[in-house]
Amino acid sequence: MKITPTALPEVLLIEPQVFGDDRGFFFESYNERKFRDLTGLQLEFVQDNHSKSAKNVLRGIHYQIQQAQGKLVRCTAGSVFDVAVDLRKSSPRFGQWVGVELSGENKRQLWVPPGFGHGFVVTSDSAEFLYKTTDYWAPEFERSVLWNDPTLNIAWPIDGQPLLSKKDVEGKRLDEAELFA
């Protein structure tokens, strides 16, 4: 497993060692001991989530203001452009974002720590997305920053308007959102 800090050093790109031949492939998608040894992070994942979305579906930018969740995310089928945004007002990187392609083909994962918003847009015909969280979903604490907030200026790789949920249409601008200290 190879772990590389992104432009936001707390957000980590994880590339597993894949063993393949003409029969298919095998890789460890998660190994607690290796993850801890390579990152120094000792995490307890309490929930796994799985979604399937059509092309141009954009989910995010989501976070929980209390019971903040760390997320280990990956795309198992299709491809997505995955984004993490630093939402910690005390951070020197507040409001900065990083985006990476995750796909069933490249098998990469992204660690998005608590204090960061998360979102993705589907760039293939459809995509299946899986993620582990360090805390349980608590809808009363869930928040959403607008995907197209002009302050963030995220370079989403889409043509036209994405397909959004009601929650994401009603997201707050960064300067209006409830954020982390």
Secondary structure as UniProt FT lines:
FT   STRAND          2..5
FT   TURN            9..10
FT   STRAND          12..15
FT   STRAND          19..21
FT   TURN            22..23
FT   STRAND          24..26
FT   HELIX           32..39
FT   STRAND          47..54
FT   TURN            55..56
FT   STRAND          57..64
FT   STRAND          71..77
FT   STRAND          79..86
FT   TURN            89..90
FT   TURN            92..95
FT   STRAND          97..103
FT   TURN            104..106
FT   STRAND          109..112
FT   TURN            114..115
FT   STRAND          116..122
FT   STRAND          126..133
FT   HELIX           139..141
FT   STRAND          142..145
FT   TURN            147..148
FT   TURN            150..152
FT   HELIX           166..169
FT   TURN            174..176
//
